[in-house]
Amino acid sequence: MLRKLTINVADDVYEALHKLVGQGNIIQFVENLVRPHLVPFKRITAAQGRGAARYTGKPATDADLRKAAGAAAARRWATRQR
């Protein structure tokens, strides 16, 4: 189920998003950036990880994604231990 969300960003941020990902892809870009912070890691599929990597312009293999995801999980765990 999709929900509508309106956010306000500065003009320069919007212009950069528009140039980077295009008008119709901004919501997917934002969702791919936000999802790993909200959804437990084990529920994120490799395809979703590749979607985020696609926007950075870096080719991602499954091994690269697992390594990056492990590092992100370790950072999240470290912040919770404080």
mmCIF file of the N, C-alpha and C atoms, coordinates in Angstrom:
data_MODEL
# 
_entry.id   MODEL 
# 
loop_
_atom_site.group_PDB 
_atom_site.id 
_atom_site.type_symbol 
_atom_site.label_atom_id 
_atom_site.label_alt_id 
_atom_site.label_comp_id 
_atom_site.label_asym_id 
_atom_site.label_entity_id 
_atom_site.label_seq_id 
_atom_site.pdbx_PDB_ins_code 
_atom_site.Cartn_x 
_atom_site.Cartn_y 
_atom_site.Cartn_z 
_atom_site.occupancy 
_atom_site.B_iso_or_equiv 
_atom_site.pdbx_formal_charge 
_atom_site.auth_seq_id 
_atom_site.auth_comp_id 
_atom_site.auth_asym_id 
_atom_site.auth_atom_id 
_atom_site.pdbx_PDB_model_num 
ATOM 1   N N  . MET A 1 1  ? 0.848  -1.174 0.000   1.00 0.00 ? 1  MET A N  1 
ATOM 2   C CA . MET A 1 1  ? 0.000  0.000  0.000   1.00 0.00 ? 1  MET A CA 1 
ATOM 3   C C  . MET A 1 1  ? 0.891  1.232  0.000   1.00 0.00 ? 1  MET A C  1 
ATOM 4   N N  . LEU A 1 2  ? 0.619  2.145  -0.871  1.00 0.00 ? 2  LEU A N  1 
ATOM 5   C CA . LEU A 1 2  ? 1.374  3.387  -0.941  1.00 0.00 ? 2  LEU A CA 1 
ATOM 6   C C  . LEU A 1 2  ? 0.640  4.483  -0.197  1.00 0.00 ? 2  LEU A C  1 
ATOM 7   N N  . ARG A 1 3  ? 1.407  5.357  0.432   1.00 0.00 ? 3  ARG A N  1 
ATOM 8   C CA . ARG A 1 3  ? 0.852  6.517  1.124   1.00 0.00 ? 3  ARG A CA 1 
ATOM 9   C C  . ARG A 1 3  ? 1.510  7.758  0.572   1.00 0.00 ? 3  ARG A C  1 
ATOM 10  N N  . LYS A 1 4  ? 0.774  8.829  0.514   1.00 0.00 ? 4  LYS A N  1 
ATOM 11  C CA . LYS A 1 4  ? 1.313  10.083 0.030   1.00 0.00 ? 4  LYS A CA 1 
ATOM 12  C C  . LYS A 1 4  ? 2.036  10.777 1.187   1.00 0.00 ? 4  LYS A C  1 
ATOM 13  N N  . LEU A 1 5  ? 3.215  11.302 0.881   1.00 0.00 ? 5  LEU A N  1 
ATOM 14  C CA . LEU A 1 5  ? 4.010  12.029 1.867   1.00 0.00 ? 5  LEU A CA 1 
ATOM 15  C C  . LEU A 1 5  ? 4.538  13.283 1.204   1.00 0.00 ? 5  LEU A C  1 
ATOM 16  N N  . THR A 1 6  ? 4.303  14.403 1.815   1.00 0.00 ? 6  THR A N  1 
ATOM 17  C CA . THR A 1 6  ? 4.806  15.667 1.280   1.00 0.00 ? 6  THR A CA 1 
ATOM 18  C C  . THR A 1 6  ? 5.934  16.142 2.179   1.00 0.00 ? 6  THR A C  1 
ATOM 19  N N  . ILE A 1 7  ? 7.078  16.440 1.568   1.00 0.00 ? 7  ILE A N  1 
ATOM 20  C CA . ILE A 1 7  ? 8.192  16.970 2.333   1.00 0.00 ? 7  ILE A CA 1 
ATOM 21  C C  . ILE A 1 7  ? 8.656  18.267 1.685   1.00 0.00 ? 7  ILE A C  1 
ATOM 22  N N  . ASN A 1 8  ? 9.213  19.134 2.484   1.00 0.00 ? 8  ASN A N  1 
ATOM 23  C CA . ASN A 1 8  ? 9.741  20.401 1.991   1.00 0.00 ? 8  ASN A CA 1 
ATOM 24  C C  . ASN A 1 8  ? 11.253 20.333 2.029   1.00 0.00 ? 8  ASN A C  1 
ATOM 25  N N  . VAL A 1 9  ? 11.879 20.690 0.924   1.00 0.00 ? 9  VAL A N  1 
ATOM 26  C CA . VAL A 1 9  ? 13.336 20.737 0.850   1.00 0.00 ? 9  VAL A CA 1 
ATOM 27  C C  . VAL A 1 9  ? 13.738 22.072 0.231   1.00 0.00 ? 9  VAL A C  1 
ATOM 28  N N  . ALA A 1 10 ? 14.968 22.455 0.474   1.00 0.00 ? 10 ALA A N  1 
ATOM 29  C CA . ALA A 1 10 ? 15.483 23.694 -0.093  1.00 0.00 ? 10 ALA A CA 1 
ATOM 30  C C  . ALA A 1 10 ? 15.538 23.581 -1.616  1.00 0.00 ? 10 ALA A C  1 
ATOM 31  N N  . ASP A 1 11 ? 15.481 24.719 -2.278  1.00 0.00 ? 11 ASP A N  1 
ATOM 32  C CA . ASP A 1 11 ? 15.499 24.737 -3.743  1.00 0.00 ? 11 ASP A CA 1 
ATOM 33  C C  . ASP A 1 11 ? 16.725 24.035 -4.309  1.00 0.00 ? 11 ASP A C  1 
ATOM 34  N N  . ASP A 1 12 ? 17.894 24.259 -3.715  1.00 0.00 ? 12 ASP A N  1 
ATOM 35  C CA . ASP A 1 12 ? 19.112 23.649 -4.245  1.00 0.00 ? 12 ASP A CA 1 
ATOM 36  C C  . ASP A 1 12 ? 19.096 22.130 -4.087  1.00 0.00 ? 12 ASP A C  1 
ATOM 37  N N  . VAL A 1 13 ? 18.499 21.643 -3.008  1.00 0.00 ? 13 VAL A N  1 
ATOM 38  C CA . VAL A 1 13 ? 18.382 20.196 -2.802  1.00 0.00 ? 13 VAL A CA 1 
ATOM 39  C C  . VAL A 1 13 ? 17.443 19.598 -3.844  1.00 0.00 ? 13 VAL A C  1 
ATOM 40  N N  . TYR A 1 14 ? 16.324 20.261 -4.081  1.00 0.00 ? 14 TYR A N  1 
ATOM 41  C CA . TYR A 1 14 ? 15.371 19.766 -5.073  1.00 0.00 ? 14 TYR A CA 1 
ATOM 42  C C  . TYR A 1 14 ? 16.003 19.741 -6.462  1.00 0.00 ? 14 TYR A C  1 
ATOM 43  N N  . GLU A 1 15 ? 16.685 20.810 -6.819  1.00 0.00 ? 15 GLU A N  1 
ATOM 44  C CA . GLU A 1 15 ? 17.327 20.871 -8.140  1.00 0.00 ? 15 GLU A CA 1 
ATOM 45  C C  . GLU A 1 15 ? 18.350 19.748 -8.298  1.00 0.00 ? 15 GLU A C  1 
ATOM 46  N N  . ALA A 1 16 ? 19.133 19.494 -7.243  1.00 0.00 ? 16 ALA A N  1 
ATOM 47  C CA . ALA A 1 16 ? 20.137 18.426 -7.300  1.00 0.00 ? 16 ALA A CA 1 
ATOM 48  C C  . ALA A 1 16 ? 19.459 17.059 -7.455  1.00 0.00 ? 16 ALA A C  1 
ATOM 49  N N  . LEU A 1 17 ? 18.388 16.824 -6.706  1.00 0.00 ? 17 LEU A N  1 
ATOM 50  C CA . LEU A 1 17 ? 17.641 15.565 -6.839  1.00 0.00 ? 17 LEU A CA 1 
ATOM 51  C C  . LEU A 1 17 ? 17.080 15.427 -8.246  1.00 0.00 ? 17 LEU A C  1 
ATOM 52  N N  . HIS A 1 18 ? 16.525 16.484 -8.758  1.00 0.00 ? 18 HIS A N  1 
ATOM 53  C CA . HIS A 1 18 ? 15.931 16.460 -10.092 1.00 0.00 ? 18 HIS A CA 1 
ATOM 54  C C  . HIS A 1 18 ? 16.979 16.129 -11.145 1.00 0.00 ? 18 HIS A C  1 
ATOM 55  N N  . LYS A 1 19 ? 18.171 16.717 -11.022 1.00 0.00 ? 19 LYS A N  1 
ATOM 56  C CA . LYS A 1 19 ? 19.245 16.450 -11.989 1.00 0.00 ? 19 LYS A CA 1 
ATOM 57  C C  . LYS A 1 19 ? 19.809 15.043 -11.823 1.00 0.00 ? 19 LYS A C  1 
ATOM 58  N N  . LEU A 1 20 ? 19.936 14.584 -10.584 1.00 0.00 ? 20 LEU A N  1 
ATOM 59  C CA . LEU A 1 20 ? 20.552 13.283 -10.310 1.00 0.00 ? 20 LEU A CA 1 
ATOM 60  C C  . LEU A 1 20 ? 19.675 12.118 -10.735 1.00 0.00 ? 20 LEU A C  1 
ATOM 61  N N  . VAL A 1 21 ? 18.423 12.129 -10.317 1.00 0.00 ? 21 VAL A N  1 
ATOM 62  C CA . VAL A 1 21 ? 17.567 10.958 -10.538 1.00 0.00 ? 21 VAL A CA 1 
ATOM 63  C C  . VAL A 1 21 ? 16.380 11.213 -11.447 1.00 0.00 ? 21 VAL A C  1 
ATOM 64  N N  . GLY A 1 22 ? 16.065 12.451 -11.746 1.00 0.00 ? 22 GLY A N  1 
ATOM 65  C CA . GLY A 1 22 ? 14.942 12.750 -12.626 1.00 0.00 ? 22 GLY A CA 1 
ATOM 66  C C  . GLY A 1 22 ? 13.641 12.913 -11.863 1.00 0.00 ? 22 GLY A C  1 
ATOM 67  N N  . GLN A 1 23 ? 12.721 13.620 -12.458 1.00 0.00 ? 23 GLN A N  1 
ATOM 68  C CA . GLN A 1 23 ? 11.456 13.961 -11.816 1.00 0.00 ? 23 GLN A CA 1 
ATOM 69  C C  . GLN A 1 23 ? 10.679 12.747 -11.312 1.00 0.00 ? 23 GLN A C  1 
ATOM 70  N N  . GLY A 1 24 ? 10.530 11.735 -12.115 1.00 0.00 ? 24 GLY A N  1 
ATOM 71  C CA . GLY A 1 24 ? 9.701  10.591 -11.739 1.00 0.00 ? 24 GLY A CA 1 
ATOM 72  C C  . GLY A 1 24 ? 10.356 9.603  -10.801 1.00 0.00 ? 24 GLY A C  1 
ATOM 73  N N  . ASN A 1 25 ? 11.644 9.772  -10.497 1.00 0.00 ? 25 ASN A N  1 
ATOM 74  C CA . ASN A 1 25 ? 12.359 8.798  -9.682  1.00 0.00 ? 25 ASN A CA 1 
ATOM 75  C C  . ASN A 1 25 ? 12.753 9.307  -8.307  1.00 0.00 ? 25 ASN A C  1 
ATOM 76  N N  . ILE A 1 26 ? 12.390 10.525 -7.965  1.00 0.00 ? 26 ILE A N  1 
ATOM 77  C CA . ILE A 1 26 ? 12.805 11.105 -6.684  1.00 0.00 ? 26 ILE A CA 1 
ATOM 78  C C  . ILE A 1 26 ? 12.263 10.289 -5.518  1.00 0.00 ? 26 ILE A C  1 
ATOM 79  N N  . ILE A 1 27 ? 11.006 9.901  -5.563  1.00 0.00 ? 27 ILE A N  1 
ATOM 80  C CA . ILE A 1 27 ? 10.422 9.165  -4.445  1.00 0.00 ? 27 ILE A CA 1 
ATOM 81  C C  . ILE A 1 27 ? 11.101 7.817  -4.252  1.00 0.00 ? 27 ILE A C  1 
ATOM 82  N N  . GLN A 1 28 ? 11.441 7.130  -5.343  1.00 0.00 ? 28 GLN A N  1 
ATOM 83  C CA . GLN A 1 28 ? 12.144 5.847  -5.212  1.00 0.00 ? 28 GLN A CA 1 
ATOM 84  C C  . GLN A 1 28 ? 13.527 6.056  -4.610  1.00 0.00 ? 28 GLN A C  1 
ATOM 85  N N  . PHE A 1 29 ? 14.205 7.107  -5.019  1.00 0.00 ? 29 PHE A N  1 
ATOM 86  C CA . PHE A 1 29 ? 15.526 7.416  -4.496  1.00 0.00 ? 29 PHE A CA 1 
ATOM 87  C C  . PHE A 1 29 ? 15.459 7.672  -2.991  1.00 0.00 ? 29 PHE A C  1 
ATOM 88  N N  . VAL A 1 30 ? 14.510 8.500  -2.571  1.00 0.00 ? 30 VAL A N  1 
ATOM 89  C CA . VAL A 1 30 ? 14.361 8.817  -1.151  1.00 0.00 ? 30 VAL A CA 1 
ATOM 90  C C  . VAL A 1 30 ? 13.982 7.561  -0.364  1.00 0.00 ? 30 VAL A C  1 
ATOM 91  N N  . GLU A 1 31 ? 13.077 6.772  -0.897  1.00 0.00 ? 31 GLU A N  1 
ATOM 92  C CA . GLU A 1 31 ? 12.653 5.555  -0.204  1.00 0.00 ? 31 GLU A CA 1 
ATOM 93  C C  . GLU A 1 31 ? 13.814 4.574  -0.043  1.00 0.00 ? 31 GLU A C  1 
ATOM 94  N N  . ASN A 1 32 ? 14.646 4.430  -1.085  1.00 0.00 ? 32 ASN A N  1 
ATOM 95  C CA . ASN A 1 32 ? 15.803 3.536  -0.996  1.00 0.00 ? 32 ASN A CA 1 
ATOM 96  C C  . ASN A 1 32 ? 16.822 4.026  0.022   1.00 0.00 ? 32 ASN A C  1 
ATOM 97  N N  . LEU A 1 33 ? 16.922 5.325  0.209   1.00 0.00 ? 33 LEU A N  1 
ATOM 98  C CA . LEU A 1 33 ? 17.834 5.861  1.214   1.00 0.00 ? 33 LEU A CA 1 
ATOM 99  C C  . LEU A 1 33 ? 17.291 5.693  2.634   1.00 0.00 ? 33 LEU A C  1 
ATOM 100 N N  . VAL A 1 34 ? 15.996 5.852  2.796   1.00 0.00 ? 34 VAL A N  1 
ATOM 101 C CA . VAL A 1 34 ? 15.383 5.829  4.125   1.00 0.00 ? 34 VAL A CA 1 
ATOM 102 C C  . VAL A 1 34 ? 15.122 4.409  4.619   1.00 0.00 ? 34 VAL A C  1 
ATOM 103 N N  . ARG A 1 35 ? 14.726 3.519  3.731   1.00 0.00 ? 35 ARG A N  1 
ATOM 104 C CA . ARG A 1 35 ? 14.310 2.167  4.113   1.00 0.00 ? 35 ARG A CA 1 
ATOM 105 C C  . ARG A 1 35 ? 15.306 1.435  5.019   1.00 0.00 ? 35 ARG A C  1 
ATOM 106 N N  . PRO A 1 36 ? 16.607 1.432  4.720   1.00 0.00 ? 36 PRO A N  1 
ATOM 107 C CA . PRO A 1 36 ? 17.533 0.683  5.579   1.00 0.00 ? 36 PRO A CA 1 
ATOM 108 C C  . PRO A 1 36 ? 17.569 1.176  7.024   1.00 0.00 ? 36 PRO A C  1 
ATOM 109 N N  . HIS A 1 37 ? 17.179 2.421  7.248   1.00 0.00 ? 37 HIS A N  1 
ATOM 110 C CA . HIS A 1 37 ? 17.183 2.965  8.601   1.00 0.00 ? 37 HIS A CA 1 
ATOM 111 C C  . HIS A 1 37 ? 15.908 2.626  9.370   1.00 0.00 ? 37 HIS A C  1 
ATOM 112 N N  . LEU A 1 38 ? 14.894 2.184  8.666   1.00 0.00 ? 38 LEU A N  1 
ATOM 113 C CA . LEU A 1 38 ? 13.608 1.925  9.298   1.00 0.00 ? 38 LEU A CA 1 
ATOM 114 C C  . LEU A 1 38 ? 13.212 0.459  9.327   1.00 0.00 ? 38 LEU A C  1 
ATOM 115 N N  . VAL A 1 39 ? 13.635 -0.299 8.345   1.00 0.00 ? 39 VAL A N  1 
ATOM 116 C CA . VAL A 1 39 ? 13.266 -1.706 8.218   1.00 0.00 ? 39 VAL A CA 1 
ATOM 117 C C  . VAL A 1 39 ? 14.450 -2.559 8.680   1.00 0.00 ? 39 VAL A C  1 
ATOM 118 N N  . PRO A 1 40 ? 14.231 -3.565 9.501   1.00 0.00 ? 40 PRO A N  1 
ATOM 119 C CA . PRO A 1 40 ? 15.345 -4.421 9.927   1.00 0.00 ? 40 PRO A CA 1 
ATOM 120 C C  . PRO A 1 40 ? 16.131 -4.959 8.744   1.00 0.00 ? 40 PRO A C  1 
ATOM 121 N N  . PHE A 1 41 ? 17.439 -5.034 8.880   1.00 0.00 ? 41 PHE A N  1 
ATOM 122 C CA . PHE A 1 41 ? 18.339 -5.407 7.786   1.00 0.00 ? 41 PHE A CA 1 
ATOM 123 C C  . PHE A 1 41 ? 17.953 -6.716 7.120   1.00 0.00 ? 41 PHE A C  1 
ATOM 124 N N  . LYS A 1 42 ? 17.618 -7.724 7.892   1.00 0.00 ? 42 LYS A N  1 
ATOM 125 C CA . LYS A 1 42 ? 17.373 -9.036 7.298   1.00 0.00 ? 42 LYS A CA 1 
ATOM 126 C C  . LYS A 1 42 ? 16.157 -9.046 6.369   1.00 0.00 ? 42 LYS A C  1 
ATOM 127 N N  . ARG A 1 43 ? 15.300 -8.022 6.432   1.00 0.00 ? 43 ARG A N  1 
ATOM 128 C CA . ARG A 1 43 ? 14.139 -7.972 5.553   1.00 0.00 ? 43 ARG A CA 1 
ATOM 129 C C  . ARG A 1 43 ? 14.420 -7.244 4.242   1.00 0.00 ? 43 ARG A C  1 
ATOM 130 N N  . ILE A 1 44 ? 15.601 -6.637 4.099   1.00 0.00 ? 44 ILE A N  1 
ATOM 131 C CA . ILE A 1 44 ? 15.945 -5.935 2.866   1.00 0.00 ? 44 ILE A CA 1 
ATOM 132 C C  . ILE A 1 44 ? 16.544 -6.938 1.890   1.00 0.00 ? 44 ILE A C  1 
ATOM 133 N N  . THR A 1 45 ? 15.997 -6.993 0.710   1.00 0.00 ? 45 THR A N  1 
ATOM 134 C CA . THR A 1 45 ? 16.471 -7.959 -0.280  1.00 0.00 ? 45 THR A CA 1 
ATOM 135 C C  . THR A 1 45 ? 17.670 -7.409 -1.042  1.00 0.00 ? 45 THR A C  1 
ATOM 136 N N  . ALA A 1 46 ? 18.370 -8.294 -1.701  1.00 0.00 ? 46 ALA A N  1 
ATOM 137 C CA . ALA A 1 46 ? 19.513 -7.879 -2.513  1.00 0.00 ? 46 ALA A CA 1 
ATOM 138 C C  . ALA A 1 46 ? 19.068 -6.934 -3.621  1.00 0.00 ? 46 ALA A C  1 
ATOM 139 N N  . ALA A 1 47 ? 17.873 -7.159 -4.169  1.00 0.00 ? 47 ALA A N  1 
ATOM 140 C CA . ALA A 1 47 ? 17.374 -6.292 -5.237  1.00 0.00 ? 47 ALA A CA 1 
ATOM 141 C C  . ALA A 1 47 ? 17.183 -4.866 -4.734  1.00 0.00 ? 47 ALA A C  1 
ATOM 142 N N  . GLN A 1 48 ? 16.687 -4.709 -3.515  1.00 0.00 ? 48 GLN A N  1 
ATOM 143 C CA . GLN A 1 48 ? 16.523 -3.376 -2.954  1.00 0.00 ? 48 GLN A CA 1 
ATOM 144 C C  . GLN A 1 48 ? 17.877 -2.725 -2.735  1.00 0.00 ? 48 GLN A C  1 
ATOM 145 N N  . GLY A 1 49 ? 18.839 -3.501 -2.305  1.00 0.00 ? 49 GLY A N  1 
ATOM 146 C CA . GLY A 1 49 ? 20.184 -2.967 -2.121  1.00 0.00 ? 49 GLY A CA 1 
ATOM 147 C C  . GLY A 1 49 ? 20.789 -2.521 -3.437  1.00 0.00 ? 49 GLY A C  1 
ATOM 148 N N  . ARG A 1 50 ? 20.550 -3.296 -4.494  1.00 0.00 ? 50 ARG A N  1 
ATOM 149 C CA . ARG A 1 50 ? 21.052 -2.912 -5.812  1.00 0.00 ? 50 ARG A CA 1 
ATOM 150 C C  . ARG A 1 50 ? 20.379 -1.636 -6.291  1.00 0.00 ? 50 ARG A C  1 
ATOM 151 N N  . GLY A 1 51 ? 19.118 -1.432 -5.914  1.00 0.00 ? 51 GLY A N  1 
ATOM 152 C CA . GLY A 1 51 ? 18.419 -0.203 -6.302  1.00 0.00 ? 51 GLY A CA 1 
ATOM 153 C C  . GLY A 1 51 ? 19.100 1.016  -5.723  1.00 0.00 ? 51 GLY A C  1 
ATOM 154 N N  . ALA A 1 52 ? 19.509 0.949  -4.462  1.00 0.00 ? 52 ALA A N  1 
ATOM 155 C CA . ALA A 1 52 ? 20.218 2.067  -3.851  1.00 0.00 ? 52 ALA A CA 1 
ATOM 156 C C  . ALA A 1 52 ? 21.582 2.246  -4.495  1.00 0.00 ? 52 ALA A C  1 
ATOM 157 N N  . ALA A 1 53 ? 22.253 1.155  -4.806  1.00 0.00 ? 53 ALA A N  1 
ATOM 158 C CA . ALA A 1 53 ? 23.577 1.241  -5.423  1.00 0.00 ? 53 ALA A CA 1 
ATOM 159 C C  . ALA A 1 53 ? 23.481 1.827  -6.823  1.00 0.00 ? 53 ALA A C  1 
ATOM 160 N N  . ARG A 1 54 ? 22.386 1.562  -7.508  1.00 0.00 ? 54 ARG A N  1 
ATOM 161 C CA . ARG A 1 54 ? 22.215 2.078  -8.868  1.00 0.00 ? 54 ARG A CA 1 
ATOM 162 C C  . ARG A 1 54 ? 22.273 3.603  -8.874  1.00 0.00 ? 54 ARG A C  1 
ATOM 163 N N  . TYR A 1 55 ? 21.690 4.243  -7.864  1.00 0.00 ? 55 TYR A N  1 
ATOM 164 C CA . TYR A 1 55 ? 21.680 5.699  -7.821  1.00 0.00 ? 55 TYR A CA 1 
ATOM 165 C C  . TYR A 1 55 ? 23.042 6.287  -7.492  1.00 0.00 ? 55 TYR A C  1 
ATOM 166 N N  . THR A 1 56 ? 23.911 5.530  -6.848  1.00 0.00 ? 56 THR A N  1 
ATOM 167 C CA . THR A 1 56 ? 25.239 6.043  -6.553  1.00 0.00 ? 56 THR A CA 1 
ATOM 168 C C  . THR A 1 56 ? 26.155 5.889  -7.748  1.00 0.00 ? 56 THR A C  1 
ATOM 169 N N  . GLY A 1 57 ? 25.731 5.127  -8.734  1.00 0.00 ? 57 GLY A N  1 
ATOM 170 C CA . GLY A 1 57 ? 26.522 4.942  -9.932  1.00 0.00 ? 57 GLY A CA 1 
ATOM 171 C C  . GLY A 1 57 ? 27.609 3.891  -9.778  1.00 0.00 ? 57 GLY A C  1 
ATOM 172 N N  . LYS A 1 58 ? 27.623 3.181  -8.662  1.00 0.00 ? 58 LYS A N  1 
ATOM 173 C CA . LYS A 1 58 ? 28.636 2.165  -8.419  1.00 0.00 ? 58 LYS A CA 1 
ATOM 174 C C  . LYS A 1 58 ? 28.065 0.783  -8.705  1.00 0.00 ? 58 LYS A C  1 
ATOM 175 N N  . PRO A 1 59 ? 28.788 -0.031 -9.455  1.00 0.00 ? 59 PRO A N  1 
ATOM 176 C CA . PRO A 1 59 ? 28.308 -1.400 -9.654  1.00 0.00 ? 59 PRO A CA 1 
ATOM 177 C C  . PRO A 1 59 ? 28.383 -2.154 -8.329  1.00 0.00 ? 59 PRO A C  1 
ATOM 178 N N  . ALA A 1 60 ? 27.371 -2.936 -8.041  1.00 0.00 ? 60 ALA A N  1 
ATOM 179 C CA . ALA A 1 60 ? 27.342 -3.651 -6.774  1.00 0.00 ? 60 ALA A CA 1 
ATOM 180 C C  . ALA A 1 60 ? 27.146 -5.143 -7.017  1.00 0.00 ? 60 ALA A C  1 
ATOM 181 N N  . THR A 1 61 ? 28.031 -5.923 -6.447  1.00 0.00 ? 61 THR A N  1 
ATOM 182 C CA . THR A 1 61 ? 27.859 -7.370 -6.474  1.00 0.00 ? 61 THR A CA 1 
ATOM 183 C C  . THR A 1 61 ? 27.190 -7.761 -5.165  1.00 0.00 ? 61 THR A C  1 
ATOM 184 N N  . ASP A 1 62 ? 26.712 -8.982 -5.087  1.00 0.00 ? 62 ASP A N  1 
ATOM 185 C CA . ASP A 1 62 ? 26.104 -9.440 -3.839  1.00 0.00 ? 62 ASP A CA 1 
ATOM 186 C C  . ASP A 1 62 ? 27.107 -9.384 -2.693  1.00 0.00 ? 62 ASP A C  1 
ATOM 187 N N  . ALA A 1 63 ? 28.363 -9.714 -2.959  1.00 0.00 ? 63 ALA A N  1 
ATOM 188 C CA . ALA A 1 63 ? 29.385 -9.672 -1.909  1.00 0.00 ? 63 ALA A CA 1 
ATOM 189 C C  . ALA A 1 63 ? 29.590 -8.242 -1.428  1.00 0.00 ? 63 ALA A C  1 
ATOM 190 N N  . ASP A 1 64 ? 29.616 -7.275 -2.353  1.00 0.00 ? 64 ASP A N  1 
ATOM 191 C CA . ASP A 1 64 ? 29.751 -5.869 -1.966  1.00 0.00 ? 64 ASP A CA 1 
ATOM 192 C C  . ASP A 1 64 ? 28.571 -5.423 -1.118  1.00 0.00 ? 64 ASP A C  1 
ATOM 193 N N  . LEU A 1 65 ? 27.368 -5.835 -1.525  1.00 0.00 ? 65 LEU A N  1 
ATOM 194 C CA . LEU A 1 65 ? 26.175 -5.454 -0.780  1.00 0.00 ? 65 LEU A CA 1 
ATOM 195 C C  . LEU A 1 65 ? 26.184 -6.051 0.623   1.00 0.00 ? 65 LEU A C  1 
ATOM 196 N N  . ARG A 1 66 ? 26.588 -7.340 0.728   1.00 0.00 ? 66 ARG A N  1 
ATOM 197 C CA . ARG A 1 66 ? 26.652 -7.969 2.053   1.00 0.00 ? 66 ARG A CA 1 
ATOM 198 C C  . ARG A 1 66 ? 27.671 -7.268 2.944   1.00 0.00 ? 66 ARG A C  1 
ATOM 199 N N  . LYS A 1 67 ? 28.821 -6.909 2.369   1.00 0.00 ? 67 LYS A N  1 
ATOM 200 C CA . LYS A 1 67 ? 29.864 -6.230 3.136   1.00 0.00 ? 67 LYS A CA 1 
ATOM 201 C C  . LYS A 1 67 ? 29.371 -4.863 3.622   1.00 0.00 ? 67 LYS A C  1 
ATOM 202 N N  . ALA A 1 68 ? 28.746 -4.093 2.722   1.00 0.00 ? 68 ALA A N  1 
ATOM 203 C CA . ALA A 1 68 ? 28.235 -2.769 3.080   1.00 0.00 ? 68 ALA A CA 1 
ATOM 204 C C  . ALA A 1 68 ? 27.107 -2.883 4.103   1.00 0.00 ? 68 ALA A C  1 
ATOM 205 N N  . ALA A 1 69 ? 26.242 -3.862 3.927   1.00 0.00 ? 69 ALA A N  1 
ATOM 206 C CA . ALA A 1 69 ? 25.132 -4.047 4.860   1.00 0.00 ? 69 ALA A CA 1 
ATOM 207 C C  . ALA A 1 69 ? 25.649 -4.454 6.235   1.00 0.00 ? 69 ALA A C  1 
ATOM 208 N N  . GLY A 1 70 ? 26.660 -5.299 6.264   1.00 0.00 ? 70 GLY A N  1 
ATOM 209 C CA . GLY A 1 70 ? 27.248 -5.698 7.543   1.00 0.00 ? 70 GLY A CA 1 
ATOM 210 C C  . GLY A 1 70 ? 27.865 -4.521 8.260   1.00 0.00 ? 70 GLY A C  1 
ATOM 211 N N  . ALA A 1 71 ? 28.546 -3.656 7.516   1.00 0.00 ? 71 ALA A N  1 
ATOM 212 C CA . ALA A 1 71 ? 29.149 -2.466 8.118   1.00 0.00 ? 71 ALA A CA 1 
ATOM 213 C C  . ALA A 1 71 ? 28.072 -1.527 8.644   1.00 0.00 ? 71 ALA A C  1 
ATOM 214 N N  . ALA A 1 72 ? 26.991 -1.365 7.885   1.00 0.00 ? 72 ALA A N  1 
ATOM 215 C CA . ALA A 1 72 ? 25.889 -0.504 8.324   1.00 0.00 ? 72 ALA A CA 1 
ATOM 216 C C  . ALA A 1 72 ? 25.228 -1.076 9.579   1.00 0.00 ? 72 ALA A C  1 
ATOM 217 N N  . ALA A 1 73 ? 25.031 -2.380 9.613   1.00 0.00 ? 73 ALA A N  1 
ATOM 218 C CA . ALA A 1 73 ? 24.434 -3.014 10.792  1.00 0.00 ? 73 ALA A CA 1 
ATOM 219 C C  . ALA A 1 73 ? 25.341 -2.846 12.011  1.00 0.00 ? 73 ALA A C  1 
ATOM 220 N N  . ALA A 1 74 ? 26.647 -2.963 11.815  1.00 0.00 ? 74 ALA A N  1 
ATOM 221 C CA . ALA A 1 74 ? 27.593 -2.782 12.927  1.00 0.00 ? 74 ALA A CA 1 
ATOM 222 C C  . ALA A 1 74 ? 27.538 -1.353 13.456  1.00 0.00 ? 74 ALA A C  1 
ATOM 223 N N  . ARG A 1 75 ? 27.421 -0.376 12.540  1.00 0.00 ? 75 ARG A N  1 
ATOM 224 C CA . ARG A 1 75 ? 27.315 1.027  12.976  1.00 0.00 ? 75 ARG A CA 1 
ATOM 225 C C  . ARG A 1 75 ? 26.038 1.247  13.763  1.00 0.00 ? 75 ARG A C  1 
ATOM 226 N N  . ARG A 1 76 ? 24.917 0.682  13.270  1.00 0.00 ? 76 ARG A N  1 
ATOM 227 C CA . ARG A 1 76 ? 23.655 0.834  13.996  1.00 0.00 ? 76 ARG A CA 1 
ATOM 228 C C  . ARG A 1 76 ? 23.742 0.178  15.364  1.00 0.00 ? 76 ARG A C  1 
ATOM 229 N N  . TRP A 1 77 ? 24.350 -0.995 15.448  1.00 0.00 ? 77 TRP A N  1 
ATOM 230 C CA . TRP A 1 77 ? 24.492 -1.698 16.722  1.00 0.00 ? 77 TRP A CA 1 
ATOM 231 C C  . TRP A 1 77 ? 25.347 -0.886 17.679  1.00 0.00 ? 77 TRP A C  1 
ATOM 232 N N  . ALA A 1 78 ? 26.427 -0.299 17.179  1.00 0.00 ? 78 ALA A N  1 
ATOM 233 C CA . ALA A 1 78 ? 27.325 0.495  18.024  1.00 0.00 ? 78 ALA A CA 1 
ATOM 234 C C  . ALA A 1 78 ? 26.610 1.706  18.595  1.00 0.00 ? 78 ALA A C  1 
ATOM 235 N N  . THR A 1 79 ? 25.748 2.348  17.805  1.00 0.00 ? 79 THR A N  1 
ATOM 236 C CA . THR A 1 79 ? 25.038 3.539  18.308  1.00 0.00 ? 79 THR A CA 1 
ATOM 237 C C  . THR A 1 79 ? 24.000 3.139  19.355  1.00 0.00 ? 79 THR A C  1 
ATOM 238 N N  . ARG A 1 80 ? 23.453 1.953  19.272  1.00 0.00 ? 80 ARG A N  1 
ATOM 239 C CA . ARG A 1 80 ? 22.466 1.501  20.258  1.00 0.00 ? 80 ARG A CA 1 
ATOM 240 C C  . ARG A 1 80 ? 23.123 1.109  21.580  1.00 0.00 ? 80 ARG A C  1 
ATOM 241 N N  . GLN A 1 81 ? 24.398 0.765  21.549  1.00 0.00 ? 81 GLN A N  1 
ATOM 242 C CA . GLN A 1 81 ? 25.101 0.314  22.753  1.00 0.00 ? 81 GLN A CA 1 
ATOM 243 C C  . GLN A 1 81 ? 25.541 1.464  23.638  1.00 0.00 ? 81 GLN A C  1 
ATOM 244 N N  . ARG A 1 82 ? 25.473 2.684  23.144  1.00 0.00 ? 82 ARG A N  1 
ATOM 245 C CA . ARG A 1 82 ? 25.919 3.840  23.941  1.00 0.00 ? 82 ARG A CA 1 
ATOM 246 C C  . ARG A 1 82 ? 24.991 4.151  25.052  1.00 0.00 ? 82 ARG A C  1 
# 
